[in-house]
Amino acid sequence: MKTHQSLPLGIRAQLFQQLAQMEHAGLPFDRAFAVLNLPPKAKQRLTTMRSLMKRMEFAIAGERSGLFTTLEARLIHAAMSAGSPARVYRRLADFYTTRAMQTARIKSRMLLPAAIFLFALCLDPLPGLVTGTTSVLTYLGLVLRPLLMVGLIGIGLRWWFTGATSGARLRVTPIVGNFIQRQNVRDFFASLGLMLEAGIPMLDALPIALDTVSAPSVRRELSQIAPRVTNGETLSQAVADVDGLGDPMSRHRLVEFIATGEASGTLPDMLLRHTELETAAINDWYEQFATWAPRIVYGAVMLWMAVSLVGGAISKAPVI
């Protein structure tokens, strides 16, 4: 089966917001998909899904077309089997809306310092170009070389923290590493809670939830849970000895919430309550990052401009 890259967060938020509204209005799912209004990036997948829906169940068609991820398709299928997928649609819409807003906020706050950096790059060698002491090619080199270096550093950092989040690399960068670990654990238990709420059995839900974990070190730790549950342990017992579940307070709360949920028959609700608290803490981290990252970039640009000015003044000073 062809694998598709997940749609951007903003589009996924729109998709599930519209589906939740139509489900709440009582519109049958086949008619709902006929009137969905999505950005161009998703329209081809939506067209493919409509075609596939003629010969297969619609959640499977959504996964095959790439409109849904595997987790989303499983959640929707289970929710439809239990009655209505409206609650799943709403939870997914809220989750993706929050993530999309966080990403957009960080990008918007980085625009101004990035523009100042670009302006400073263009301005610094401009006097030489005006006076004729610097050629056009040399000027372009002086402007583009730092941009290329910054781009390569950005690509390297992205590869470091996303594509290769090994345990060693997370330990080398404890602040960001702890955040990545916490986010992966949150995603695992949020997915598990949603699937249990939708009626998916525990042993079927655990492997699917594990697929949401991107950091290999966290994945290795969480992969211990399913075999222990299969051998007869409760989820709280299986989780209690797993390393890498976050700080002691978060870990203790998770185990307590799971034990309470198992005792009261409200395990999905308790898992989702825990992940809501984790999401609030993660959102606070994003907010702090969105506040301080532009300031750090401002400081770096100002420092670079000051060094350039001092270096230029020294180089032009007459030799006595």
N, C-alpha and C positions, 0 to 999 in steps of 0.2 A: 504493500500500500504506500502511495506517495506521501511523504511527510511534508507538512506545511509549517512555515514560520508563523508563530502566533501574531495575530493582528495587534496593532498598537493599543496601548491602554485606553486612550480616548475613544477609539472606535468600539472597543469591547464594552466600555461603559455605555455608549449610546445604544449599542445593540441590546443589552439587557435592560436598560431603562425603557426602551420602546416595547420590548417583549413583556415586561412587568406591567406596563400601562395597558397593553392590549389584553393580557390575561385577566387583569383586574376588571376590565370592561366586558369580559365574557366573550371575546372574539376567539373563535376556533383557531388552533395553531396554523392550519393550512392557509386560512385567510390572513392571519397575522403576518406570515412570511410573504404573502403576496403584496402587502402594503408597506413593508419595512422600507425606511428611507435611510440609507447608509452612505458614507463617503465613497468616492470612486475606488479607493484601494480595496474595499470589501465587496463591491458590486459583482465582480466576476465570481467570487466564492459564493455569494448569495444566489447567483444564477445557476451555478453548478449544483448547489444544494437543492434548489427547486426541482431540477431535473432528476436528481437522485431520489427525492422524496416520492417519486412515482413508483419506485420498486423496492424501497427499504424504509425502515422506521426512521422518523425524522431526526432523532438525536444522533443516530449512526450516520445519517446523511450529512448532518452538520459537521461531524468529526471528519468524514471522508473528504468533504469539500474544503476543510480548513477553516470554516467559519467558527467552529467550536474546538477547543482543546479536548484532549482525552478526558481530563477531569471534568470539564464542563458538560461534556456529552454524558458521562456516567451519572453526574448529579441530576441532569434533566431527565434522563431515562428513568432513574429511580423515583424521582419526584412525580413524574407522570403516572408511573405504576401505582404510586400511593394515593394519587388523587390529582392535585394541581401543582404545577411547577412555579406558581407565582412567588412563593417565598424564596425559592432558590434564585429566581430571576432578580428579585429585589436585593438579596444579599450580594450576589455577584455584581450587580450594578453599583451598589454602595462601595464595595471593595475596590473596583476598578476606577470609580470616580475619584476616590481618595488618593489612590496611587497616581492617577493622571494629574490631579491638581498639585501634588507634591513635586512631581517632575517638572511641570510647567512653571511652578513658582521658582524653583532653583534656576531653571534656564532663563527666566525673565530677569532675575536679579543679577545674573552673570553677564547680561548683554551690555550694560553700561561700562563695567570695568574692561570688558573685552574690546569695546569700541575705543575707550581711552588708550588701551595698549596699542591698538592698530594705528590710532592717530599719532601716538608718540613714535612708533616705528617709522611712519611716513615723514614725520616732521624732523627727526634728528638729523638725517643726512641731506635734508632739502637745501640748506644754504650752499653746500658744495655743488649741488646740481645747478642751482641758480647762478652761482659765480663761474661755473664752468670747470671747476677743479675736480668734479666727479662726473664721470660719464653716465649715460642713461643705464647701461648694463650694470655698472658698479652700483648705482643707486638701487636698482631692482634687486641686486644680490644682497645689499645691506638690509633691505626691507623683507625679502622673502626668506632669507636664511633663518632669522629668529622664528618666523612663523612656522617654517618647516620643523625646527627643533621642538617648538611647543606642540605641534601636531603629533610628532613622533612620541613625545612624552605622554600626551593624552592617550594615544593608542596603546602605549605600553602599560599605563595605569589601568586602562579598561580591561586589557587582557589579564593583568595581574589579579584584579579583583572579581572578574566575572568568569572568564573562560578557564581559569586555572586556580580556583580557590582551594588549594590543597591545605592540609593542616599546618604544614611548615610555613606557608606564606601567610596564613591567618595569624600565626604566632609572631611573625616578623613585624606585622602591623597591628598591634593589639587593639587600638581604638576602632579602626575600620573593621578589623577582623572580628571583634566581638559583636559589632553591629551586624555584619553579614551572617554570623552564626545565629544571632538572635532572630533575625528576619527569616532565615531558613527554618528554624524551629517553629516560629509562629506560623509560617505557611503550611508546614506539615500538620500541625494540630488544628489549624483552621480548616484545612481540606478534610481532615478526618472527621471533625465535628459536623461539617456540612453533609458529608456522605452518610454518617450515622443518622443525622436528622432526616435525611431523605429516605432512609430505610435500607441502605446498603449494609450487609452483614460486616462485622468487624474484620474478619479474616480476608474478605474481599476488598475492604476499604484501605487497609494498611499498605498493601503494595502500591495502590494508586496514589495515596498520599505521599508515599516515599518518592514518587516521580516528580513531585513539586520541589524537591530539595536539590539545589544546584551545587552546593559545596560538598566535594567528595568526603571530607573529614566528618562533616555533620551527617552525611548520608550513611557512612559506615556505622556511626553510633546508633542512629535511629533504626537501621536495618536489624538490630538485635531484638527489637520489640516483637515483630511478627512471630518468629520462632518460639519465643517464650510464651506468647499468648496461645499459640498452637499447642504447646505442651501443657496447657491448663492453668497458667497464671492469669490473674486479672490484669487489666491494663495498668492499674496503679502499681501493682507488684512488678510488672515488666518494665515500667518507666523508672521506678525508684532508683535502680542501680545504673542507669544509663548516664554516661558522661556527656558533657557538652550541651546541657539544656539551659544554659544561661547562668546568671548570677544566682547565689544561694536563695535570695528572696523569691525570685521568679520560679526557680526550681521547686522550692517548698510549696509555693502557691499552686503550681501545676499539679503536683502529687496530691495535695489536699483536695483540690477541686475535683480531680478524677475520682478519688476515693469517695467523696461526697456524692458525686453523680452516680457512681456504681451502686451505692447504698440506697439512694433515693429513686433510682430509675430515671434520672435526668442527665445522663452522661453527655449527650450532644449539647444540651444547654450549658452545662458547666465547662465543657471544652471551649465553646464559643464565647462564654463569658471571660475565660482566661485569655483567649486570643484578642478579645476586645481591649483588655487592659494592656496586653503586649503591644497592640496596634497603637494605643494612645502613647505609650513610651517611645515607640519607633517614630511616630509622627512628631513627637517633641524633638527627637534627634534630627529628623529632616529639617524641622523649623530652625534649630540651632545651626545646622549646616548651611541652610539657605541664608541665614543672617551673617555668619562669620566668613563663609567662603568669598563673597564679594569684597569684604574688608581686607582679607588676606591678599587677594589679587590686587586691590587698590594699593596696598602697602608695597607689594612686590613691584608694581609698575612705577610707583613714586620713587622707590629705591633705585630701580634701574635707570630712570630718567636723571636722578641726582648723580649717580655714578657716571653716566654718559656726559653730563654737563661738566663735572669736575675733571673727568678724563680729557675732554675736549679743551678745557681751559688750560690744563697743564701742558698738553701737547702744543698749544699755540703760544705758550709763554716764551719770551725771548731767553736765549741761553746767555748767561753772563760769564 
